[in-house]
Amino acid sequence: MTQISSLVKNSFREITDNHPLWNHEFLTRCRTGNLFLPDVQLLAVQMYKFSKEFNRILASILSCCQDETTQLVILENLFDEMGQGDVNQSHPELFRRFTRALGIDDKTLTALSTAPETLALIETYLRIPHQYGYLAALGAVCYASEGIVSSLYTQLYKGIVGATPLPKESLIFFEVHINVDDSHAAKLAAVIEPRISMSEEDIKVKLAIVEAMDARVQFFNGIQRQISKSSLSPNSSLLVHT
């Protein structure tokens, strides 16, 4: 069983490790220190629009899950996202510390539009549990979200801090996800892998992971599109383009 589980784990991780996401132009710009403050502002708004929906995504998976052990793991993840009962430590609030430091007040952040690519990413995660089942949806969260967040956010963090000086406390959202989400991924993987008993389940998990990763690429395509549109309109607000 351990050998089979290891093969399953490697198979799922190979999908994310080898995905075109990591060659995206925007991530390349982050790694090479080629971002500017307006780019970071555009990124921050759309990241917030997705991040604030993550609780709904977990709740959607929970609503499709009948296994009590798995429910507890989902609830633990959800409890962490909600600041373990402290609203001031909830992940959306931690992210708003970041956007405020960028000069985007909460009212403006709420009023700004969700880009279609960001909306598609949200809808992909909300659709998966109902289309493929809770196990596949957990696979998408485990391998295409929690499992890549440390690497992904490390690259974004490098681009952000290279673009503009920010107080350390405004970056805690990134530090929490870089340092914590590997443990979330490990707990989710421990639930998923022993339950992959049929090839059909394996295929559904892989489909969910690929769709989530592809949607993430489209998300960054949307960021690049907004940056390009803003560069063509130098006298307009960089934060209103969607």
N, C-alpha and C positions, 0 to 999 in steps of 0.2 A: 504494500500500500504506500509506503514512504517513497519508493522509487517511482510509482505511478504519479503520486502527488507532485514530486519534483519535476517530472516531465511536463505535467500540466502547467505548473507554475512557470517553467522556462518558456513554454509555448506562448502563454499569455504575455509574458514580459518581452518576448522577442517582438511581438506585434508593436508594442509601444517604443521599444528601443530602436527599431528599424523604421519607424514611421517618418514620412517626409516633414512632419512638424518641426523636427530639430534643425532642418535646413532652411526654415522660413526666413525671409529677408529681415523681418522685424527682430527676430531673435538674434540674427547675425549682427544687426546694428546694436543690440544690447550688449553682446559679448565684446564688440569692438569699441564700445564707448562712443557710439555715434548717434545718441539721442539728444534732443533738446527739450527744454521745459514744455513747450506746447505739445510735443509728442507725448510726454509723460502725462500731461493733463488729459489728453484724448484717451490714452490707455487707461488711466485711473477711472474715468467716468464709466467706461464700458466694463472694466473689471468689476466695479461696484455693482453695476446692473446685474451681472451674473452672480457675483458672490452673495448678494442679499437674497437670491433665490435658492441657495444651496439647502437651506432648511426645508423648503418645500420639496426639493428633489428627494431628500432623505425621507421625508414624510410620505411622499408618493410611493417609494419603495416599501416602506413599512406597511402601507395600506394593502399591499399585494402579498405580504409575507405572512404565512401561517405557522412558521416554525418559531417556537418560543425562544430557543437559544439564539437564533439569528436576530430576532426582535430586540433582544437585550444589547447585542453588538451595535445595531443601528441606533438604538436609543442612546447608548453611551457616546457615539459619534455626534448625534444630534445635541446632546447635553453639552458637549465640549463646544460645538458651534455656537451655542446660546450662552456661552460664558459661564457654564456650570451654575446657572441661576443668578448670576450677577450681570445685569443688563449693560453695565459699563464695560464689561469684559467680553461681551458678545462679539463675534467676528465682524458683523456689519458695523458695529460701533468702532472697533479697532480700525476698520478700513476708513471710516469717516475721519478719524484723526489724520490719516494720510491725505485725504482729499482736502481737508481744511488747511493743512500745511502747504498745499499746492495753490491755495488761494481760492478754492471752490467751497463756498458755504453750503450748508445742508439744504437750504431752500433751493438754491441753484442746482445742486446735484439731483434733487428729486425732480425738478422741472425739466432737466435735460433729457433728450430722447434716448431710447434704447435703439441702437443700430440694428438693422435687420439681421446682420450676421450674428450679433449677440443674442437677439431673440431666437434665432434658429438654434444656437447652442443650448439655450435654456429649454426650448421645446424638445430638442433631441433627448435630453436627460429625463424630461417629464414623460416622454412617450415610451421610452425603452421598457420600463417595468410592465406596462400594459401590453406591449407588443411581444416581448420575449420572456417575461416573467421576472420575479424578484431576483433570482440567482444571477441572471445575465445583467440585470441592472446594477447589482452589487459589483459584478465584474467590471462594469464601466466605471463605477465610482472608485473601486479599488485600484485598477490598473491604469485607467485613462485619466484619473483625477488625483486621488490621494497618492498613488504610486509614482506619479511624475511631478507632483507639486514641488518637492524639494529641489529637483534639478531645474524645473521650469522657473520657479520663483527666484532661485539663485541667479539665473541669467537675467531675469527682469530687474532684480535688485541691483545688479551691477550696472545696468543701463540707467536706472533711475538715479542712483547716487552719483553717477558720472555726469548726469545732465544738470543737476541742481543741488545745492546744499540744503539738507533738511535736518531738523532735530531728530535725534535718535528715537525719541518716544513716538514720533509720527510713523516710524517704520516697523513698529512692533507686529503689525499684521503679517508682514513678510517673514519676520524672524520666527514667529510662532509656527507658521506653515512650513518653513524650511526645517525646523527642528522637531516638529511634532507629528506631521502627517505620515511619516514613515511608520510610526507605531499604529496609526489608524489603518494603514494599508496592510500591515502584518496581521492585525486582528480580523480584518475583512477577508484576507486570503485564507486564514485558518478556518473560516466558516465556509468559504466557497469551494476550495479544492477537494475536501473529502466528499462533497456532494456531487461532484462531476462523475457520475456513474455510467452515463450513456453518451454515445457520440453526438446525439442530437443536442444534449445540454452543452457539450463542449462547443459545438458550432454556434449555438445561440450566444454564449458568452463571448466568443471571438467576434461575432457580428456586432454585438453591442460595443465592444472595445473599439473596433475599427470605426464604427459610426461616431462614437464620442470623440475619437482622435481627429477624424475628418472634420467634424464640426468645430473643433478647436482651431484647426488650420483656417477655416473660414472666418472664425472670430478675428484672428490676426490679419487676415486679408481685409476685413472690415476696418481695422485700425489703420492699415497702410492706405486704404482707400480714402479715409478721412484726412490723413496727413497729406496725401497728394492733392485732395480737393482744397484743403486749407492753404497749401503752398501756391495754388493758383488764384487765391483770393486774399492777398496780403492785408487788405484793409478791413476784413471781416473777422468776427469772433471765431477763434479756432474751436470753441466748444459747442457750436451749434450745428455743425455739419454731421449728418447721419446718412 
